[in-house]
Structure formats: C-alpha cells, structure tokens
Amino acid sequence: MTYLSEPVFVQLSANVATALFAIFIGVQLLAAAGVFPVSMLWGGRQTELTLRMRLTSVVAAVVLGDFGRFYLHYSLPGGAAGQRAVANGRSHCRLGSDGLHGAEHGGQLCLR
C-alpha cells in the first residue's frame, strides 16, 4: 500500500481540494455580484455584466459546490469509501467480473 492510499493523505487531499473549490465558489459569487471587473473575468470581450453572465456564475458556483461535497463525501471515514465492511483486517468486498462492483453486495461499488 502506498502513501497515496493512506487515510490521512486522502483526507488531507480532500480538504485541500475542498478549500480550493470554496475559493473559486467565492470568486464566482463575487463575479455574479459585480465585484470583479467584467473585462478581466470574460477575457476583455464584454464591457458590462449581463443577467446571463450573472446566472452563469451562480450556476458555476453550484457545480463547484457539488464537486467539493463529492470529494469530502468520498474521503471521509464514514463516507462511501469508508463504508465497506472490514473484519479482521480484510474487506468483505469481493470484486465481480467487471473488477469494480462487488459480487456479494448487490452490485455496490467496491473501493480498494
């Protein structure tokens, strides 16, 4: 097992990714509010912030928020990655024929 699969490294990586997502969510929301110069955000092509651009920034913030939540959910010990049953140091999750989904867990995704 490499250090990349250690729970501490995974959690730290997820926290860093979530913090970066939060920064860019803030940038998108500030862009929607009109705080940043429009020409800087849209490559100098636009001179005024239209309603469509504001909505695009809000939608981008929502999408980034979902990605941040996804990273945290799959890295937490109680998240999807930590929900596999472990007894005596071995996982009960046997991989099926596709190499990803469990043969004995009703097709649930097995992460190793």
C-alpha positions as CSV (number, residue, x, y, z in Angstrom):
1,M,0.0,0.0,0.0
2,T,1.4,3.4,-1.0
3,Y,1.2,6.6,1.0
4,L,-1.4,7.8,-1.6
5,S,-3.9,5.4,-0.2
6,E,-3.3,6.1,3.4
7,P,-6.5,7.6,5.1
8,V,-4.6,10.6,6.4
9,F,-3.3,11.6,3.0
10,V,-6.7,11.0,1.4
11,Q,-8.4,13.2,4.0
12,L,-5.7,15.9,3.6
13,S,-6.0,15.9,-0.1
14,A,-9.8,16.2,0.1
15,N,-9.6,19.1,2.5
16,V,-7.1,20.9,0.2
17,A,-9.4,20.3,-2.8
18,T,-12.5,21.4,-0.9
19,A,-10.7,24.6,0.2
20,L,-9.7,25.4,-3.4
21,F,-13.3,24.7,-4.5
22,A,-14.5,27.1,-1.8
23,I,-12.1,29.8,-3.0
24,F,-13.4,29.5,-6.6
25,I,-17.0,29.4,-5.4
26,G,-16.3,32.7,-3.7
27,V,-14.8,34.1,-6.9
28,Q,-17.8,33.0,-8.9
29,L,-20.3,34.6,-6.4
30,L,-18.3,37.8,-6.3
31,A,-18.3,37.8,-10.1
32,A,-22.1,37.4,-10.1
33,A,-22.3,40.3,-7.6
34,G,-20.3,42.5,-10.0
35,V,-17.3,43.0,-7.6
36,F,-14.7,42.0,-10.2
37,P,-14.2,44.0,-13.4
38,V,-16.1,42.2,-16.2
39,S,-13.4,42.6,-18.8
40,M,-11.0,40.7,-16.5
41,L,-13.3,37.8,-16.0
42,W,-14.5,37.4,-19.6
43,G,-11.2,37.9,-21.4
44,G,-11.9,41.5,-22.3
45,R,-14.7,40.7,-24.7
46,Q,-17.5,42.1,-22.5
47,T,-17.8,45.6,-21.1
48,E,-21.0,45.1,-18.9
49,L,-22.2,42.3,-16.7
50,T,-25.4,40.9,-18.2
51,L,-28.0,38.8,-16.4
52,R,-26.9,35.8,-18.4
53,M,-23.3,36.2,-17.1
54,R,-24.6,36.6,-13.6
55,L,-26.6,33.4,-13.9
56,T,-23.7,31.6,-15.4
57,S,-21.5,32.5,-12.4
58,V,-24.2,31.3,-10.0
59,V,-24.6,28.0,-11.8
60,A,-20.8,27.6,-11.8
61,A,-20.7,28.2,-8.1
62,V,-23.4,25.5,-7.6
63,V,-21.5,23.0,-9.7
64,L,-18.2,23.7,-7.9
65,G,-20.1,23.2,-4.6
66,D,-21.3,19.8,-5.7
67,F,-17.8,18.8,-6.7
68,G,-16.5,19.9,-3.3
69,R,-19.2,18.0,-1.5
70,F,-18.4,14.9,-3.6
71,Y,-14.7,15.0,-2.7
72,L,-15.4,15.3,1.0
73,H,-18.1,12.6,1.0
74,Y,-15.8,10.0,-0.7
75,S,-12.8,10.8,1.5
76,L,-14.4,10.8,5.0
77,P,-14.0,7.6,7.0
78,G,-17.8,7.3,7.2
79,G,-18.3,8.2,3.6
80,A,-18.8,5.8,0.7
81,A,-15.1,4.8,0.6
82,G,-15.2,4.0,4.3
83,Q,-18.4,2.1,4.4
84,R,-17.1,-1.2,3.2
85,A,-17.1,-3.8,5.9
86,V,-13.8,-4.7,7.4
87,A,-13.3,-7.6,9.8
88,N,-10.0,-9.0,11.0
89,G,-8.2,-6.6,8.7
90,R,-9.8,-8.0,5.5
91,S,-12.5,-6.5,3.4
92,H,-15.7,-8.5,2.8
93,C,-16.0,-6.9,-0.6
94,R,-15.2,-9.4,-3.4
95,L,-14.9,-7.8,-6.8
96,G,-17.2,-9.0,-9.5
97,S,-16.4,-9.8,-13.1
98,D,-16.0,-6.1,-14.1
99,G,-13.3,-5.5,-11.4
100,L,-15.2,-2.7,-9.7
101,H,-18.6,-3.8,-8.4
102,G,-19.0,-6.3,-5.6
103,A,-20.2,-9.7,-6.3
104,E,-21.8,-10.2,-2.9
105,H,-23.0,-6.6,-2.2
106,G,-25.8,-6.3,-4.7
107,G,-23.5,-4.5,-7.2
108,Q,-22.3,-1.8,-4.9
109,L,-19.1,-0.1,-5.8
110,C,-16.1,-1.7,-4.0
111,L,-13.2,0.6,-3.4
112,R,-9.8,-0.8,-2.6
